Amino acid sequence: MAIDGVEKGKKVVVVGGGIAGGTIAKALQPHADVILIDPKEYLEIPWARLRSMVEPSFAERTLIKHSEYLPDATVITSHATNITAHEVLTADGQAFSYDYLVIATGHPGSNELSRKDRLQQFHKDYAKIKSSNSILIVGGGPTGVELAGEIAVDFPEKRVTIVHKGQRLLEFIGPKASKKTLNWLVSKKVEVILGQSVDWESLSEGGVYVTSGGEKISADSHFVCVGQPVGSSWLHGSILAQSLDKKGLLTVDENLRVKGHDNIFAIGDITDVPELKQGFLAQKHASVVAKNLTLLIKGTPVKKLATYTASPPIALVSLGRKEGVAQLPFGTISGCLPGKIKSKDLFVGKTRKGLGLSSQLA
């Protein structure tokens, strides 16, 4: 069947249904027979999950069933377990042939496989926060900082403590942005302990946590907000094993093709592109590869494929509902301006529209 001059017969298999995989599957629907393989039945807008922990109803817009935005694709709810030169194998015993393959398994994310269970987890997190007078957050990266900000703004009566093993918060961006973030948290009465970790074996029944420096922290509950390993362990026995670097990342060329494999692409956090691992960059990867696959399906020469250039270290971190800190190429800003850009809706409406959905629920 020809659509806009394209013979819709090429099979494109996308492994991973996060923001990168979901975006490219949506873009390729009109141009190919798309198969999305993902253990979850839904896409989660990842940068919005911390807001959902203090406002569970927010997640109604951020958890989107794959079938909602992929009406013309085939969705396989299973784990991919291996890749051969011609097929992707899944945990439920199926095999899917491909003409082109896109790996987008990034970071695993939540453990809940159904949308209903994920919504229930946000309600549990909310109840945990609401019932606690004191909360310990382990990890001072973007997840820990944003969670502390959400709690401090929505529940100012709570005593919040961050323990971070690094010497400053948000080490993935510049020291000026880190300092502005620290000052904001302190102004909201958040205690920040740097250069230490938590000794989990020392945890007592009374909720007393001991740090590596010997400090004792009393807290009714805790949240662990540290980095997750990249989702590439399933590739070690596949044809892509030799394409993984020491960090478990797939090495890609300027067209985001996996090196040594002309018909296999990688996008999002699983690539070795030297830039910060962020959702909006994963969306950019998806756009470039969607364009390239559309060109290849049309028979366009490889030399005319779009290229991707690593992004400079740009970051926008929310601090509650109205403020934020932004590191931009020209400098660092904090306060209400970056808050207006991101913090109010966390780009949820824009992301939903990009998937062909209404920004709000009907």
Secondary structure, DSSP 8 states (H G I E B T S, - for coil): -EETTEETT-EEEEE--SHHHHHHHHHHTTTSEEEEEESSSEEE-GGGHHHHHH-GGGHHHHEEEHHHH-TTSEEEES-EEEE-SSEEEETTS-EEE-SEEEE-------S--SHHHHHHHHHHHHHHHHH-SEEEEE--SHHHHHHHHHHHHH-TTSEEEEEESSSSS-TTS-HHHHHHHHHHHHHTT-EEEES--EEGGG--TT-EEEETTS-EEE-SEEEE------S-GGGTTSTTGGGB-TTS-B-B-TTSBBTT-TTEEE-GGGB--SS---HHHHHHHHHHHHHHHHHHHHT--GGGS---------EEEEETTTEEEEEETTEEEEEHHHIIIIITTTTHHHHHHHTTS-SS--
